Each structure stands twice: as structure tokens, then as C-alpha cells.
Amino acid sequence: MKNLMILLITFMYANTIYGQATYLKITQTNNANDYVMYPPGTKFELKTKEGYLIFKNSDDPGFIDITEKHTLYVYPTWKNTTDVFVLTEGKVEKLLSARYKETTHTNNAMESNGVTANYSVTDSEERVGKKNLEFKLSNGITFLYEDDKYRAYLNDQHNYIRIKGKYLIETELGTLKISFNPNNGVVWWIFEKV
């Protein structure tokens, strides 16, 4: 109980200092790269085996170490179903978004689960103050956002891929989850292999 109280005080203190959005990181085991991430603003609830709510979404950074059975409910904006994780080890974290794949630079190269992305954020020529995005993965997936219109394709511009929500792109290679804010050019993404 004392550790929980210290953790809560740390959350409140960090919130007054940073006041920034956090993203969700779920480390399922102690194995390398055994984690899942969700973009800032994703709603979630972590409950004990008895059903008590002990951790949920907010802008406060923090974490819970998992040493016994907990259930994590995640409510992604890009689909109508809930992602449910039954955890017996690992960690559930809310990390400041600046520590993840978020940037406002114009040309970028980053990696997620062995796939590299190169993307470019440019000013819109039609919409004053808005940004456009060209996003290409090393496995051939391309996502384009231009003046409120978006599309994705695999290898060839005529090989379109269906996009769900904002923006979930499922292919036989894996799933690209991308978030783009046309107001400030911030990009968040992760690729999950099949």
C-alpha cells in the first residue's frame, strides 16, 4: 500500500511538471521486444483479479509492475472492439509521448519490429496551416495523407490497401497502426508483424 501511495504522489508531481500526453506501453514478459504500444489518448483500464480498477488512461506518466494476474482492457479508436490482455508478469506503463516515435521534423527514418519507415511531413498547398504526410515502410507499405484525403498501397500505387478508422492498415505482412495530426504534423506509428 505504501508503494502504491508513493506511485500516486509521483504521478501527480510528474503531471504538474510535464502536463503532456502519454502513450500506453504493455510489456507482457521479460523477453526482448515482447511489448505492445498504443498512441497517446488511447483509453484503457487495468484491473486486479478481483476486478478492482487500479490504473487507467490520463496524461500522468507512471507504471504498474505485474506480479500476479491482472486484466488490461484497451479501447483503440480505430476499431469497435476492445483489446484484452490477461497479464501475470511484465509492466503496464504510461510514458510521455516525446519518448516514442513522435516528431515534427520534415524527413525521418525510424524502426518498429524490424521494419524501417521513411516519411516526410510537408505544408499543405491548399489548406493554410495544415500538414501532409508521405509515409513509406521498408516492406513496401505506403500511406499518403494529403489535404484530408488518405490512401495506402502495397508496392504498386494501384495495389490499394483498405484503411480502417484513423488509421489501421492490415496486410498479409502485418498491421501498420499510424496516427497523423494534420494541424501540427506529429506522426505516431507502430508495425506489428503477422
C-alpha positions as CSV (number, residue, x, y, z in Angstrom):
1,M,0.0,0.0,0.0
2,K,2.9,2.3,0.8
3,N,4.4,1.7,-2.6
4,L,1.1,2.5,-4.3
5,M,0.8,5.8,-2.4
6,I,4.4,6.8,-3.4
7,L,3.5,5.9,-7.0
8,L,0.3,8.0,-6.9
9,I,2.3,11.0,-5.5
10,T,4.9,10.6,-8.2
11,F,2.1,10.6,-10.9
12,M,0.6,13.9,-9.5
13,Y,4.1,15.5,-9.3
14,A,5.0,14.5,-12.8
15,N,1.7,15.8,-14.2
16,T,2.3,19.2,-12.8
17,I,5.8,19.3,-14.3
18,Y,5.1,17.8,-17.7
19,G,1.4,18.3,-18.5
20,Q,1.9,16.2,-21.7
21,A,0.0,13.4,-23.3
22,T,1.2,9.9,-22.5
23,Y,1.1,6.7,-24.6
24,L,0.5,3.2,-23.4
25,K,3.2,0.5,-23.4
26,I,2.4,-3.0,-22.3
27,T,5.4,-5.3,-21.6
28,Q,4.0,-8.8,-21.5
29,T,7.1,-10.8,-20.4
30,N,10.8,-10.2,-19.7
31,N,11.7,-11.3,-23.3
32,A,13.1,-8.7,-25.6
33,N,10.6,-6.9,-27.8
34,D,7.7,-8.5,-26.1
35,Y,5.6,-5.4,-25.9
36,V,2.7,-3.6,-27.5
37,M,2.2,0.2,-27.7
38,Y,-0.9,2.4,-28.2
39,P,-0.9,6.1,-29.2
40,P,-1.5,9.0,-26.9
41,G,-5.1,9.3,-25.8
42,T,-5.9,5.6,-26.1
43,K,-8.3,4.7,-23.3
44,F,-7.5,1.7,-21.1
45,E,-8.3,0.1,-17.7
46,L,-6.1,-2.2,-15.7
47,K,-8.0,-4.3,-13.2
48,T,-6.9,-6.8,-10.5
49,K,-8.0,-10.4,-10.5
50,E,-10.7,-9.3,-8.1
51,G,-12.0,-6.7,-10.6
52,Y,-10.7,-3.5,-8.9
53,L,-9.6,-0.7,-11.2
54,I,-6.0,0.3,-10.3
55,F,-4.7,2.1,-13.4
56,K,-6.3,4.0,-16.3
57,N,-5.5,6.5,-19.1
58,S,-4.5,10.0,-18.3
59,D,-1.7,12.4,-19.1
60,D,0.2,11.4,-16.0
61,P,3.2,9.2,-16.6
62,G,3.7,6.1,-14.4
63,F,3.7,2.4,-14.4
64,I,2.4,-0.8,-12.6
65,D,4.7,-3.9,-12.3
66,I,2.7,-7.0,-12.9
67,T,3.5,-9.9,-10.5
68,E,0.1,-11.6,-10.3
69,K,-2.9,-11.9,-12.6
70,H,-4.3,-8.6,-13.9
71,T,-6.6,-7.9,-16.9
72,L,-6.0,-4.9,-19.1
73,Y,-8.8,-3.6,-21.3
74,V,-7.7,-1.3,-24.1
75,Y,-10.2,0.7,-26.2
76,P,-8.4,1.7,-29.5
77,T,-10.1,4.5,-31.5
78,W,-9.5,2.7,-34.8
79,K,-11.8,-0.3,-34.1
80,N,-15.1,-1.1,-32.4
81,T,-13.7,-4.0,-30.3
82,T,-11.7,-4.0,-27.0
83,D,-8.2,-5.4,-26.8
84,V,-8.0,-7.6,-23.7
85,F,-4.6,-8.7,-22.2
86,V,-4.5,-11.2,-19.3
87,L,-1.2,-10.5,-17.7
88,T,0.7,-12.4,-15.0
89,E,4.1,-10.7,-15.4
90,G,5.5,-7.7,-17.1
91,K,4.6,-4.0,-16.8
92,V,1.9,-1.5,-17.9
93,E,3.3,2.0,-18.5
94,K,2.1,5.5,-19.4
95,L,5.1,7.2,-21.0
96,L,5.4,10.7,-22.1
97,S,4.8,10.8,-25.9
98,A,8.0,12.6,-26.6
99,R,9.8,9.3,-25.8
100,Y,8.2,7.4,-28.6
101,K,8.1,7.7,-32.4
102,E,6.6,11.2,-32.4
103,T,8.2,14.0,-34.3
104,T,7.5,17.2,-36.2
105,H,10.7,17.1,-38.3
106,T,10.2,17.1,-42.1
107,N,12.3,14.0,-43.0
108,N,12.5,11.0,-40.7
109,A,13.7,7.4,-40.6
110,M,12.6,5.1,-37.7
111,E,12.2,1.4,-37.0
112,S,9.5,-0.8,-35.4
113,N,9.6,-4.6,-35.1
114,G,12.4,-4.9,-37.8
115,V,10.6,-2.6,-40.3
116,T,12.0,0.8,-41.2
117,A,9.9,3.8,-42.1
118,N,10.9,6.9,-44.0
119,Y,8.4,9.7,-44.0
120,S,8.1,13.3,-44.9
121,V,5.8,15.9,-43.4
122,T,5.1,18.9,-45.7
123,D,3.0,22.0,-45.6
124,S,-0.3,21.8,-47.5
125,E,-0.5,24.0,-50.6
126,E,-4.3,24.1,-50.4
127,R,-5.0,24.4,-46.7
128,V,-3.2,27.1,-44.8
129,G,-1.6,25.9,-41.6
130,K,-2.2,22.2,-42.3
131,K,0.3,19.4,-43.0
132,N,0.5,16.5,-45.4
133,L,2.3,13.2,-44.9
134,E,4.1,10.7,-47.2
135,F,4.9,7.5,-45.2
136,K,6.8,4.5,-46.6
137,L,7.8,1.3,-44.9
138,S,10.7,-0.9,-46.0
139,N,8.4,-3.8,-46.6
140,G,6.5,-1.9,-49.4
141,I,3.6,-0.4,-47.5
142,T,3.0,3.3,-48.3
143,F,0.5,5.6,-46.6
144,L,-0.3,9.0,-48.0
145,Y,-2.3,11.8,-46.4
146,E,-3.0,14.9,-48.5
147,D,-5.5,17.6,-47.7
148,D,-7.9,15.4,-45.7
149,K,-7.7,12.6,-48.2
150,Y,-5.7,9.5,-47.5
151,R,-4.8,6.1,-49.1
152,A,-2.5,3.2,-48.7
153,Y,-1.0,0.7,-51.1
154,L,1.5,-2.2,-51.2
155,N,4.5,-1.9,-53.6
156,D,2.4,-0.5,-56.5
157,Q,0.3,2.6,-56.5
158,H,-2.6,0.6,-58.0
159,N,-2.5,-2.1,-55.3
160,Y,-4.6,-0.3,-52.7
161,I,-5.0,-1.5,-49.1
162,R,-8.1,-0.9,-47.1
163,I,-7.7,1.5,-44.2
164,K,-9.8,1.2,-41.1
165,G,-10.5,4.1,-38.7
166,K,-7.6,6.5,-38.2
167,Y,-5.5,4.7,-39.4
168,L,-5.3,0.9,-39.2
169,I,-3.7,-0.8,-42.3
170,E,-3.9,-4.6,-42.3
171,T,-1.9,-6.6,-44.8
172,E,-0.6,-10.2,-45.1
173,L,2.8,-8.8,-43.9
174,G,1.3,-7.4,-40.7
175,T,-0.5,-4.4,-39.4
176,L,0.5,-0.7,-39.6
177,K,-1.0,1.5,-36.9
178,I,-0.4,5.1,-37.8
179,S,-1.6,8.4,-36.3
180,F,-1.1,11.7,-38.0
181,N,-2.2,15.1,-36.8
182,P,-2.5,17.5,-39.9
183,N,-2.6,20.5,-37.6
184,N,1.0,20.1,-36.3
185,G,2.5,17.3,-38.4
186,V,3.0,14.9,-35.4
187,V,3.3,11.3,-36.5
188,W,3.0,8.2,-34.3
189,W,3.3,4.7,-35.7
190,I,4.0,1.0,-34.9
191,F,4.2,-2.0,-37.2
192,E,3.1,-5.4,-35.8
193,K,4.2,-8.4,-37.8
194,V,1.8,-11.3,-38.6
